[in-house]
Amino acid sequence: MNPANPKLRIDTHTHFYDPTRPEGVPWPGKGDATLYRKVMPTEYEKLVKPHGISGTVAVEASAWVEDNRWLLEVAEKNPIVVGVVGRLLPSDANFTTNLKRFQKNPLYRGIRVTHEEIQSATNFARFQAFADTGLTLDVNGGPEMLVDVAKLSDRLPKLRIVVNHMANVHIDGKEPPKAWLDGLKAVGKREFVWCKLSGWVDSSRKRDGKAPNTLDFYRPAVDAVWSTFGVEKLVFGSNWPVSDLYAPFATVHDLAAKYIAEKGQVAEDRVFGTNAYDAYQLKK
């Protein structure tokens, strides 16, 4: 475990982008009135200050290779960004070349891929080489991806993997779907697999700020995640500004903070701080 100041509260999932650039952005679309705007760390820093968040890991949603460079430049100018998870396509013939290029920057802590990309047998050699770098692989997808995350971890046991948004299970206040629960069992307590305690309000699928703000609504799903990953393998993430489609940042943060507070001070220090350092090997 990498020692870190437990008072440093890390948000492991934010997105920054600028549609006003000459080349624009591939995401979000112009029709999205909430998200299609300039979103930068200066705004985020003001937003999270009342909640004690002192750093964030920015995740690149764009598959444009040079947007990895752009996000690293943003991070270098904004100290609140303590790490960058880039986006490189494993199927790209230049994957290895681009990875070597970006990983020279110490802020570059890994890449995010999709469930479909880890399923592809043709990509395995790339993931094998990626594992050798010691960087972290974020995986985004639905509940069905958990079984394949487990398989990848078994084949590459030293590969650092972070499951995004609790595998995007639909949260409706009731007992979670059996397929997702079975997937959690498949992942188990593997040494190098973490899970983001994120996507709560998003997974309610109640847009326009209508996501429930009561902890009990989310508890059945979060309890299942906690029982699988526990105090050592969960990291807090907001998914801001995407989360704004469903609830304000204060709701997103406070739901997680209230839940983890029930688990005690050690859990709070780890889920909001130390675990992020472990998962992404952030600079102390």
BALOBA-1460 file (C-alpha; in Angstrom, 3 decimals):
// residues 284
<rec num="1" residu="m" x="0.000" y="0.000" z="0.000"/>
<rec num="2" residu="n" x="1.279" y="3.458" z="-0.859"/>
<rec num="3" residu="p" x="1.148" y="5.692" z="2.209"/>
<rec num="4" residu="a" x="-0.870" y="8.847" z="1.669"/>
<rec num="5" residu="n" x="-2.339" y="11.584" z="3.773"/>
<rec num="6" residu="p" x="-5.808" y="10.277" z="4.670"/>
<rec num="7" residu="k" x="-7.081" y="13.849" z="4.804"/>
<rec num="8" residu="l" x="-6.544" y="14.195" z="1.060"/>
<rec num="9" residu="r" x="-9.912" y="13.385" z="-0.503"/>
<rec num="10" residu="i" x="-9.707" y="12.130" z="-4.076"/>
<rec num="11" residu="d" x="-12.476" y="11.987" z="-6.674"/>
<rec num="12" residu="t" x="-11.374" y="9.297" z="-9.127"/>
<rec num="13" residu="h" x="-13.735" y="10.105" z="-11.985"/>
<rec num="14" residu="t" x="-14.254" y="13.463" z="-13.661"/>
<rec num="15" residu="h" x="-14.335" y="14.640" z="-17.277"/>
<rec num="16" residu="f" x="-12.909" y="17.866" z="-18.676"/>
<rec num="17" residu="y" x="-13.348" y="19.086" z="-22.234"/>
<rec num="18" residu="d" x="-13.732" y="22.217" z="-24.334"/>
<rec num="19" residu="p" x="-16.171" y="22.345" z="-27.281"/>
<rec num="20" residu="t" x="-14.858" y="25.818" z="-28.181"/>
<rec num="21" residu="r" x="-11.560" y="24.359" z="-29.451"/>
<rec num="22" residu="p" x="-11.170" y="24.728" z="-33.248"/>
<rec num="23" residu="e" x="-11.530" y="20.954" z="-33.682"/>
<rec num="24" residu="g" x="-14.445" y="20.749" z="-31.254"/>
<rec num="25" residu="v" x="-15.074" y="17.552" z="-29.268"/>
<rec num="26" residu="p" x="-16.442" y="14.129" z="-30.251"/>
<rec num="27" residu="w" x="-18.434" y="14.041" z="-27.008"/>
<rec num="28" residu="p" x="-20.798" y="15.372" z="-25.740"/>
<rec num="29" residu="g" x="-23.067" y="16.169" z="-28.637"/>
<rec num="30" residu="k" x="-24.224" y="19.688" z="-29.441"/>
<rec num="31" residu="g" x="-27.795" y="18.737" z="-28.592"/>
<rec num="32" residu="d" x="-26.960" y="18.109" z="-24.929"/>
<rec num="33" residu="a" x="-27.953" y="21.360" z="-23.232"/>
<rec num="34" residu="t" x="-26.427" y="20.326" z="-19.888"/>
<rec num="35" residu="l" x="-23.086" y="18.893" z="-20.948"/>
<rec num="36" residu="y" x="-22.219" y="20.672" z="-24.204"/>
<rec num="37" residu="r" x="-20.224" y="23.529" z="-22.712"/>
<rec num="38" residu="k" x="-16.682" y="24.216" z="-21.609"/>
<rec num="39" residu="v" x="-15.944" y="22.106" z="-18.518"/>
<rec num="40" residu="m" x="-12.588" y="22.769" z="-16.861"/>
<rec num="41" residu="p" x="-10.844" y="22.132" z="-13.523"/>
<rec num="42" residu="t" x="-11.242" y="25.713" z="-12.314"/>
<rec num="43" residu="e" x="-15.021" y="25.275" z="-12.197"/>
<rec num="44" residu="y" x="-14.695" y="21.855" z="-10.575"/>
<rec num="45" residu="e" x="-12.306" y="23.132" z="-7.909"/>
<rec num="46" residu="k" x="-14.781" y="25.778" z="-6.766"/>
<rec num="47" residu="l" x="-17.616" y="23.252" z="-6.812"/>
<rec num="48" residu="v" x="-15.889" y="20.677" z="-4.617"/>
<rec num="49" residu="k" x="-14.111" y="22.952" z="-2.139"/>
<rec num="50" residu="p" x="-17.016" y="22.894" z="0.381"/>
<rec num="51" residu="h" x="-16.812" y="19.087" z="0.384"/>
<rec num="52" residu="g" x="-13.104" y="18.859" z="1.068"/>
<rec num="53" residu="i" x="-12.145" y="17.248" z="-2.237"/>
<rec num="54" residu="s" x="-8.490" y="18.048" z="-2.833"/>
<rec num="55" residu="g" x="-7.724" y="16.127" z="-6.014"/>
<rec num="56" residu="t" x="-9.263" y="14.309" z="-8.951"/>
<rec num="57" residu="v" x="-8.360" y="11.716" z="-11.545"/>
<rec num="58" residu="a" x="-9.559" y="13.001" z="-14.914"/>
<rec num="59" residu="v" x="-10.850" y="10.398" z="-17.367"/>
<rec num="60" residu="e" x="-10.638" y="11.054" z="-21.103"/>
<rec num="61" residu="a" x="-13.876" y="10.169" z="-22.880"/>
<rec num="62" residu="s" x="-12.617" y="11.087" z="-26.348"/>
<rec num="63" residu="a" x="-11.028" y="8.444" z="-28.570"/>
<rec num="64" residu="w" x="-9.042" y="11.101" z="-30.430"/>
<rec num="65" residu="v" x="-5.409" y="10.284" z="-29.697"/>
<rec num="66" residu="e" x="-4.308" y="13.906" z="-29.326"/>
<rec num="67" residu="d" x="-6.952" y="14.504" z="-26.679"/>
<rec num="68" residu="n" x="-4.721" y="12.475" z="-24.367"/>
<rec num="69" residu="r" x="-2.091" y="15.160" z="-24.842"/>
<rec num="70" residu="w" x="-4.668" y="17.930" z="-24.392"/>
<rec num="71" residu="l" x="-5.892" y="16.508" z="-21.082"/>
<rec num="72" residu="l" x="-2.340" y="16.076" z="-19.807"/>
<rec num="73" residu="e" x="-1.675" y="19.729" z="-20.601"/>
<rec num="74" residu="v" x="-4.813" y="20.686" z="-18.671"/>
<rec num="75" residu="a" x="-3.648" y="18.581" z="-15.729"/>
<rec num="76" residu="e" x="-0.204" y="20.167" z="-15.732"/>
<rec num="77" residu="k" x="-1.779" y="23.622" z="-15.416"/>
<rec num="78" residu="n" x="-4.303" y="22.612" z="-12.731"/>
<rec num="79" residu="p" x="-2.823" y="20.923" z="-9.637"/>
<rec num="80" residu="i" x="-6.217" y="19.643" z="-8.508"/>
<rec num="81" residu="v" x="-5.899" y="17.077" z="-11.332"/>
<rec num="82" residu="v" x="-3.610" y="14.502" z="-9.713"/>
<rec num="83" residu="g" x="-3.837" y="11.904" z="-12.459"/>
<rec num="84" residu="v" x="-5.096" y="11.259" z="-15.982"/>
<rec num="85" residu="v" x="-6.753" y="8.120" z="-17.320"/>
<rec num="86" residu="g" x="-6.429" y="8.381" z="-21.077"/>
<rec num="87" residu="r" x="-8.274" y="6.768" z="-23.962"/>
<rec num="88" residu="l" x="-6.370" y="4.663" z="-26.473"/>
<rec num="89" residu="l" x="-8.022" y="2.059" z="-28.667"/>
<rec num="90" residu="p" x="-6.403" y="-1.382" z="-28.181"/>
<rec num="91" residu="s" x="-7.265" y="-2.192" z="-31.797"/>
<rec num="92" residu="d" x="-5.223" y="0.769" z="-33.083"/>
<rec num="93" residu="a" x="-2.036" y="-0.291" z="-34.862"/>
<rec num="94" residu="n" x="-0.253" y="2.579" z="-33.100"/>
<rec num="95" residu="f" x="-1.498" y="1.612" z="-29.627"/>
<rec num="96" residu="t" x="1.923" y="0.676" z="-28.259"/>
<rec num="97" residu="t" x="3.650" y="3.691" z="-29.769"/>
<rec num="98" residu="n" x="1.055" y="6.079" z="-28.368"/>
<rec num="99" residu="l" x="1.127" y="4.413" z="-24.963"/>
<rec num="100" residu="k" x="4.914" y="4.760" z="-24.735"/>
<rec num="101" residu="r" x="4.591" y="8.397" z="-25.724"/>
<rec num="102" residu="f" x="2.023" y="9.361" z="-23.105"/>
<rec num="103" residu="q" x="3.256" y="7.240" z="-20.219"/>
<rec num="104" residu="k" x="6.437" y="9.314" z="-20.128"/>
<rec num="105" residu="n" x="4.312" y="11.907" z="-18.351"/>
<rec num="106" residu="p" x="4.024" y="10.906" z="-14.653"/>
<rec num="107" residu="l" x="0.461" y="12.230" z="-14.563"/>
<rec num="108" residu="y" x="-0.604" y="9.579" z="-17.072"/>
<rec num="109" residu="r" x="-1.890" y="6.813" z="-14.812"/>
<rec num="110" residu="g" x="-3.690" y="4.510" z="-17.238"/>
<rec num="111" residu="i" x="-6.331" y="4.196" z="-19.942"/>
<rec num="112" residu="r" x="-10.029" y="3.458" z="-20.042"/>
<rec num="113" residu="v" x="-11.454" y="0.743" z="-22.312"/>
<rec num="114" residu="t" x="-14.865" y="-0.766" z="-22.926"/>
<rec num="115" residu="h" x="-16.268" y="-4.179" z="-22.097"/>
<rec num="116" residu="e" x="-16.229" y="-5.065" z="-25.774"/>
<rec num="117" residu="e" x="-12.529" y="-4.256" z="-25.983"/>
<rec num="118" residu="i" x="-11.558" y="-6.600" z="-23.155"/>
<rec num="119" residu="q" x="-13.717" y="-9.332" z="-24.725"/>
<rec num="120" residu="s" x="-11.799" y="-9.201" z="-27.998"/>
<rec num="121" residu="a" x="-9.240" y="-12.013" z="-28.250"/>
<rec num="122" residu="t" x="-7.216" y="-9.978" z="-30.735"/>
<rec num="123" residu="n" x="-6.632" y="-7.299" z="-28.091"/>
<rec num="124" residu="f" x="-5.185" y="-9.630" z="-25.467"/>
<rec num="125" residu="a" x="-1.551" y="-9.183" z="-26.500"/>
<rec num="126" residu="r" x="-2.002" y="-5.412" z="-26.110"/>
<rec num="127" residu="f" x="-3.424" y="-5.848" z="-22.599"/>
<rec num="128" residu="q" x="-0.561" y="-8.181" z="-21.756"/>
<rec num="129" residu="a" x="1.942" y="-5.513" z="-22.789"/>
<rec num="130" residu="f" x="-0.083" y="-2.873" z="-20.982"/>
<rec num="131" residu="a" x="0.049" y="-4.915" z="-17.760"/>
<rec num="132" residu="d" x="3.846" y="-4.817" z="-17.945"/>
<rec num="133" residu="t" x="3.783" y="-1.007" z="-17.740"/>
<rec num="134" residu="g" x="2.219" y="-1.075" z="-14.275"/>
<rec num="135" residu="l" x="-0.429" y="1.414" z="-15.385"/>
<rec num="136" residu="t" x="-4.108" y="0.989" z="-14.544"/>
<rec num="137" residu="l" x="-6.886" y="-0.206" z="-16.832"/>
<rec num="138" residu="d" x="-10.290" y="1.398" z="-16.237"/>
<rec num="139" residu="v" x="-13.104" y="-0.721" z="-17.702"/>
<rec num="140" residu="n" x="-16.519" y="0.694" z="-18.508"/>
<rec num="141" residu="g" x="-19.580" y="-1.355" z="-19.392"/>
<rec num="142" residu="g" x="-22.724" y="-2.994" z="-18.088"/>
<rec num="143" residu="p" x="-23.216" y="-5.678" z="-15.421"/>
<rec num="144" residu="e" x="-22.283" y="-8.431" z="-17.869"/>
<rec num="145" residu="m" x="-18.711" y="-7.127" z="-18.027"/>
<rec num="146" residu="l" x="-17.867" y="-8.317" z="-14.504"/>
<rec num="147" residu="v" x="-17.396" y="-11.927" z="-15.558"/>
<rec num="148" residu="d" x="-15.002" y="-10.845" z="-18.296"/>
<rec num="149" residu="v" x="-13.110" y="-8.566" z="-15.908"/>
<rec num="150" residu="a" x="-12.617" y="-11.615" z="-13.683"/>
<rec num="151" residu="k" x="-11.344" y="-13.658" z="-16.634"/>
<rec num="152" residu="l" x="-8.913" y="-10.924" z="-17.670"/>
<rec num="153" residu="s" x="-7.647" y="-10.608" z="-14.111"/>
<rec num="154" residu="d" x="-7.120" y="-14.361" z="-13.922"/>
<rec num="155" residu="r" x="-5.088" y="-14.330" z="-17.144"/>
<rec num="156" residu="l" x="-3.139" y="-11.212" z="-16.156"/>
<rec num="157" residu="p" x="-3.091" y="-11.280" z="-12.337"/>
<rec num="158" residu="k" x="-0.735" y="-8.289" z="-12.034"/>
<rec num="159" residu="l" x="-2.840" y="-6.054" z="-14.276"/>
<rec num="160" residu="r" x="-4.340" y="-3.209" z="-12.250"/>
<rec num="161" residu="i" x="-8.054" y="-2.968" z="-13.128"/>
<rec num="162" residu="v" x="-10.676" y="-0.468" z="-11.950"/>
<rec num="163" residu="v" x="-14.337" y="-1.275" z="-12.605"/>
<rec num="164" residu="n" x="-16.150" y="1.946" z="-13.508"/>
<rec num="165" residu="h" x="-19.469" y="2.995" z="-11.955"/>
<rec num="166" residu="m" x="-20.181" y="-0.305" z="-10.172"/>
<rec num="167" residu="a" x="-20.599" y="-1.833" z="-13.655"/>
<rec num="168" residu="n" x="-23.513" y="0.506" z="-14.359"/>
<rec num="169" residu="v" x="-26.159" y="-1.626" z="-12.683"/>
<rec num="170" residu="h" x="-29.673" y="-0.185" z="-12.846"/>
<rec num="171" residu="i" x="-30.515" y="1.062" z="-9.360"/>
<rec num="172" residu="d" x="-34.223" y="1.206" z="-8.553"/>
<rec num="173" residu="g" x="-34.261" y="0.845" z="-4.775"/>
<rec num="174" residu="k" x="-34.982" y="-2.870" z="-4.985"/>
<rec num="175" residu="e" x="-32.881" y="-6.029" z="-4.871"/>
<rec num="176" residu="p" x="-30.258" y="-5.753" z="-7.644"/>
<rec num="177" residu="p" x="-30.417" y="-8.037" z="-10.704"/>
<rec num="178" residu="k" x="-29.140" y="-11.567" z="-10.163"/>
<rec num="179" residu="a" x="-26.812" y="-11.386" z="-13.173"/>
<rec num="180" residu="w" x="-25.016" y="-8.404" z="-11.639"/>
<rec num="181" residu="l" x="-24.802" y="-10.058" z="-8.216"/>
<rec num="182" residu="d" x="-23.364" y="-13.179" z="-9.852"/>
<rec num="183" residu="g" x="-20.869" y="-10.980" z="-11.667"/>
<rec num="184" residu="l" x="-19.728" y="-9.484" z="-8.382"/>
<rec num="185" residu="k" x="-19.154" y="-12.980" z="-7.036"/>
<rec num="186" residu="a" x="-17.106" y="-13.787" z="-10.127"/>
<rec num="187" residu="v" x="-14.853" y="-10.776" z="-9.608"/>
<rec num="188" residu="g" x="-14.377" y="-11.604" z="-5.930"/>
<rec num="189" residu="k" x="-11.630" y="-10.076" z="-3.869"/>
<rec num="190" residu="r" x="-8.801" y="-10.104" z="-6.398"/>
<rec num="191" residu="e" x="-5.628" y="-8.332" z="-5.361"/>
<rec num="192" residu="f" x="-5.471" y="-5.906" z="-8.276"/>
<rec num="193" residu="v" x="-9.131" y="-5.197" z="-9.039"/>
<rec num="194" residu="w" x="-10.769" y="-2.091" z="-7.590"/>
<rec num="195" residu="c" x="-14.256" y="-0.645" z="-8.089"/>
<rec num="196" residu="k" x="-15.408" y="2.941" z="-8.334"/>
<rec num="197" residu="l" x="-18.110" y="3.856" z="-5.873"/>
<rec num="198" residu="s" x="-19.609" y="6.023" z="-8.574"/>
<rec num="199" residu="g" x="-22.551" y="6.251" z="-10.933"/>
<rec num="200" residu="w" x="-25.196" y="6.067" z="-8.193"/>
<rec num="201" residu="v" x="-27.459" y="8.841" z="-9.439"/>
<rec num="202" residu="d" x="-26.692" y="8.027" z="-13.068"/>
<rec num="203" residu="s" x="-27.812" y="4.431" z="-12.563"/>
<rec num="204" residu="s" x="-31.176" y="5.570" z="-11.221"/>
<rec num="205" residu="r" x="-31.839" y="6.691" z="-14.814"/>
<rec num="206" residu="k" x="-33.887" y="9.597" z="-13.441"/>
<rec num="207" residu="r" x="-32.702" y="12.562" z="-15.445"/>
<rec num="208" residu="d" x="-33.300" y="16.304" z="-15.089"/>
<rec num="209" residu="g" x="-32.042" y="16.296" z="-11.509"/>
<rec num="210" residu="k" x="-34.698" y="13.846" z="-10.350"/>
<rec num="211" residu="a" x="-32.418" y="11.134" z="-8.984"/>
<rec num="212" residu="p" x="-33.384" y="10.201" z="-5.398"/>
<rec num="213" residu="n" x="-31.280" y="11.793" z="-2.654"/>
<rec num="214" residu="t" x="-32.076" y="9.231" z="0.046"/>
<rec num="215" residu="l" x="-29.410" y="6.703" z="0.909"/>
<rec num="216" residu="d" x="-31.838" y="3.821" z="1.390"/>
<rec num="217" residu="f" x="-32.796" y="3.955" z="-2.287"/>
<rec num="218" residu="y" x="-29.231" y="3.042" z="-3.280"/>
<rec num="219" residu="r" x="-28.371" y="0.837" z="-0.315"/>
<rec num="220" residu="p" x="-29.256" y="-2.615" z="-1.781"/>
<rec num="221" residu="a" x="-26.833" y="-2.124" z="-4.683"/>
<rec num="222" residu="v" x="-24.100" y="-0.400" z="-2.689"/>
<rec num="223" residu="d" x="-24.248" y="-3.025" z="0.059"/>
<rec num="224" residu="a" x="-23.556" y="-5.706" z="-2.556"/>
<rec num="225" residu="v" x="-20.570" y="-3.768" z="-3.878"/>
<rec num="226" residu="w" x="-19.278" y="-3.193" z="-0.368"/>
<rec num="227" residu="s" x="-19.521" y="-6.878" z="0.512"/>
<rec num="228" residu="t" x="-17.461" y="-7.723" z="-2.582"/>
<rec num="229" residu="f" x="-14.789" y="-5.020" z="-2.598"/>
<rec num="230" residu="g" x="-14.882" y="-3.755" z="0.981"/>
<rec num="231" residu="v" x="-12.742" y="-1.161" z="2.653"/>
<rec num="232" residu="e" x="-9.588" y="-1.799" z="0.616"/>
<rec num="233" residu="k" x="-10.890" y="-1.942" z="-2.957"/>
<rec num="234" residu="l" x="-13.449" y="0.841" z="-3.313"/>
<rec num="235" residu="v" x="-12.657" y="4.359" z="-4.513"/>
<rec num="236" residu="f" x="-14.983" y="7.366" z="-4.621"/>
<rec num="237" residu="g" x="-15.861" y="8.862" z="-7.990"/>
<rec num="238" residu="s" x="-18.397" y="11.535" z="-8.928"/>
<rec num="239" residu="n" x="-18.597" y="11.161" z="-12.725"/>
<rec num="240" residu="w" x="-18.972" y="14.935" z="-12.863"/>
<rec num="241" residu="p" x="-20.242" y="16.675" z="-14.957"/>
<rec num="242" residu="v" x="-22.236" y="13.722" z="-16.356"/>
<rec num="243" residu="s" x="-23.751" y="13.355" z="-12.896"/>
<rec num="244" residu="d" x="-25.319" y="16.817" z="-13.314"/>
<rec num="245" residu="l" x="-27.877" y="15.191" z="-15.612"/>
<rec num="246" residu="y" x="-29.257" y="13.387" z="-12.574"/>
<rec num="247" residu="a" x="-28.368" y="15.316" z="-9.401"/>
<rec num="248" residu="p" x="-26.118" y="18.132" z="-8.129"/>
<rec num="249" residu="f" x="-22.559" y="17.325" z="-7.081"/>
<rec num="250" residu="a" x="-23.503" y="17.894" z="-3.433"/>
<rec num="251" residu="t" x="-26.007" y="15.027" z="-3.628"/>
<rec num="252" residu="v" x="-23.502" y="12.739" z="-5.345"/>
<rec num="253" residu="h" x="-20.831" y="13.417" z="-2.756"/>
<rec num="254" residu="d" x="-23.064" y="13.360" z="0.296"/>
<rec num="255" residu="l" x="-24.689" y="10.033" z="-0.585"/>
<rec num="256" residu="a" x="-21.290" y="8.357" z="-0.706"/>
<rec num="257" residu="a" x="-19.993" y="10.249" z="2.329"/>
<rec num="258" residu="k" x="-22.971" y="9.215" z="4.460"/>
<rec num="259" residu="y" x="-22.675" y="5.593" z="3.445"/>
<rec num="260" residu="i" x="-18.943" y="5.371" z="4.093"/>
<rec num="261" residu="a" x="-19.267" y="7.254" z="7.394"/>
<rec num="262" residu="e" x="-21.336" y="4.323" z="8.637"/>
<rec num="263" residu="k" x="-18.305" y="2.095" z="8.064"/>
<rec num="264" residu="g" x="-15.977" y="4.121" z="10.277"/>
<rec num="265" residu="q" x="-13.006" y="6.452" z="10.004"/>
<rec num="266" residu="v" x="-10.645" y="3.898" z="8.474"/>
<rec num="267" residu="a" x="-13.115" y="3.260" z="5.663"/>
<rec num="268" residu="e" x="-13.539" y="7.000" z="5.070"/>
<rec num="269" residu="d" x="-9.786" y="7.548" z="4.890"/>
<rec num="270" residu="r" x="-9.342" y="4.682" z="2.458"/>
<rec num="271" residu="v" x="-12.330" y="5.044" z="0.112"/>
<rec num="272" residu="f" x="-11.902" y="8.807" z="-0.204"/>
<rec num="273" residu="g" x="-8.116" y="8.809" z="-0.214"/>
<rec num="274" residu="t" x="-5.606" y="6.024" z="0.244"/>
<rec num="275" residu="n" x="-7.287" y="3.516" z="-2.074"/>
<rec num="276" residu="a" x="-7.049" y="5.953" z="-4.978"/>
<rec num="277" residu="y" x="-3.299" y="6.191" z="-4.413"/>
<rec num="278" residu="d" x="-3.085" y="2.400" z="-4.476"/>
<rec num="279" residu="a" x="-5.283" y="1.889" z="-7.538"/>
<rec num="280" residu="y" x="-3.558" y="4.539" z="-9.659"/>
<rec num="281" residu="q" x="-0.178" y="4.744" z="-7.942"/>
<rec num="282" residu="l" x="-0.606" y="8.474" z="-7.627"/>
<rec num="283" residu="k" x="2.339" y="10.642" z="-6.715"/>
<rec num="284" residu="k" x="2.410" y="11.304" z="-2.993"/>
